[in-house]
Each structure stands twice: as C-alpha cells, then as structure tokens.
Amino acid sequence: MEPIIEKLTEIETATSRIMESAVKETRIQDQESEKRMAEFDRHVEQVTQEKLAQLHDSLQKQAEKELADLKADMEHQMNSMDSYFCDHHQEITDKIYNNIIRM
C-alpha cells in the first residue's frame, strides 16, 4: 500500500509542476501576444498617418490647382469684358444715355 501512496504523491507532484509550467507558458504567450498586438497597432497607426498625410497633400494640391484655374478664368473674363468695353464704349454710353432720357 505504501508504494501506491508514494506513486500517487509523485504523480500529484508531477501534475503540480506540469500545471505551474502550463500557467507560466500561458503567461509568456499572453505577453508575446500583447507585444505583437501593440506592434501591429503601432504599424497600422503609422501607415494610417502616412496615408492621411498623402491624402492631405493631394487635396491641398488639387485645391491650389482649382484656385489657380479659377483665377486664370476670372482674369480671362475680366480681360474680355475690358476689351468689349473698350471696343463698344460709345455704344454702351449711348444706350445708357438714351435709357436715362426716356425715363
């Protein structure tokens, strides 16, 4: 009977060591997993910030181009109006004068 009790004690001790080892291994794996997730999060944040910066630059350039195009178009229209006014100054003043007199 004594050898059976000793064998059961050995089995229990071995089981305790195995359980402690499993708990330690689980903790180590949890820590490694947290490190990998933190690194992944940092990587995703970095990539996201880079893409946002690229989009911001792209939109800024697009807005500047559209503004330059609008400015050029406005200058063209102003030049056209000025040219028309210079070419038709007398006609315009005559129409205004006639409109005032008819009132």
C-alpha positions as CSV (number, residue, x, y, z in Angstrom):
1,M,0.0,0.0,0.0
2,E,2.9,2.3,0.8
3,P,4.3,2.1,-2.8
4,I,0.9,3.1,-4.2
5,I,0.7,6.1,-1.9
6,E,4.2,7.2,-2.9
7,K,3.4,6.7,-6.6
8,L,0.2,8.8,-6.2
9,T,2.3,11.5,-4.4
10,E,4.8,11.5,-7.2
11,I,2.0,11.8,-9.8
12,E,0.4,14.7,-7.8
13,T,3.8,16.5,-7.6
14,A,4.4,15.9,-11.3
15,T,0.9,17.2,-12.1
16,S,1.5,20.3,-10.0
17,R,4.8,21.0,-11.8
18,I,3.1,20.5,-15.2
19,M,0.2,22.8,-14.2
20,E,2.7,25.5,-13.0
21,S,4.7,25.2,-16.2
22,A,1.5,25.5,-18.2
23,V,0.5,28.6,-16.3
24,K,3.9,30.2,-16.9
25,E,3.8,29.2,-20.6
26,T,0.4,30.8,-20.9
27,R,1.6,34.0,-19.3
28,I,4.6,34.1,-21.6
29,Q,2.4,33.5,-24.7
30,D,-0.1,36.2,-23.4
31,Q,2.8,38.7,-23.1
32,E,4.1,37.9,-26.5
33,S,0.7,38.2,-28.0
34,E,0.2,41.6,-26.4
35,K,3.6,42.7,-27.7
36,R,2.6,41.6,-31.2
37,M,-0.7,43.3,-31.0
38,A,0.9,46.5,-29.7
39,E,3.4,46.4,-32.6
40,F,0.6,45.8,-35.1
41,D,-1.3,48.7,-33.7
42,R,1.7,50.9,-34.0
43,H,2.3,49.8,-37.5
44,V,-1.4,50.4,-38.5
45,E,-1.3,53.8,-36.9
46,Q,1.9,54.7,-38.8
47,V,0.5,53.5,-42.1
48,T,-2.7,55.4,-41.5
49,Q,-0.9,58.6,-40.6
50,E,1.2,58.3,-43.8
51,K,-1.9,57.7,-46.0
52,L,-3.7,60.6,-44.3
53,A,-0.7,62.9,-44.9
54,Q,-0.6,61.8,-48.6
55,L,-4.3,62.5,-49.0
56,H,-4.0,65.8,-47.3
57,D,-1.1,66.8,-49.6
58,S,-3.1,65.6,-52.7
59,L,-6.2,67.5,-51.7
60,Q,-4.1,70.6,-50.9
61,K,-2.5,70.5,-54.4
62,Q,-5.9,69.9,-56.0
63,A,-7.4,72.9,-54.2
64,E,-4.5,75.1,-55.2
65,K,-4.8,74.0,-58.9
66,E,-8.5,74.6,-58.9
67,L,-7.9,78.1,-57.3
68,A,-5.3,78.9,-59.9
69,D,-7.7,77.7,-62.7
70,L,-10.5,79.9,-61.3
71,K,-8.1,82.9,-61.1
72,A,-7.0,82.4,-64.7
73,D,-10.6,82.1,-65.8
74,M,-11.6,85.2,-63.9
75,E,-8.7,87.2,-65.4
76,H,-9.7,86.0,-68.9
77,Q,-13.3,87.1,-68.3
78,M,-12.1,90.4,-67.0
79,N,-9.9,91.0,-70.0
80,S,-12.7,90.0,-72.3
81,M,-15.1,92.5,-70.6
82,D,-12.5,95.2,-70.6
83,S,-11.8,94.6,-74.3
84,Y,-15.5,94.6,-75.1
85,F,-15.9,97.8,-73.1
86,C,-13.0,99.5,-75.0
87,D,-14.4,98.4,-78.4
88,H,-18.0,99.3,-77.6
89,H,-17.6,102.2,-75.2
90,Q,-19.5,104.7,-77.3
91,E,-22.4,102.3,-78.0
92,I,-22.7,101.5,-74.3
93,T,-22.7,105.1,-73.3
94,D,-25.3,105.9,-75.9
95,K,-27.6,103.2,-74.7
96,I,-27.2,104.4,-71.1
97,Y,-27.8,108.0,-72.1
98,N,-30.9,107.0,-74.1
99,N,-32.3,104.9,-71.3
100,I,-31.9,107.8,-68.9
101,I,-33.5,110.3,-71.2
102,R,-36.5,108.0,-71.9
103,M,-37.4,107.7,-68.2
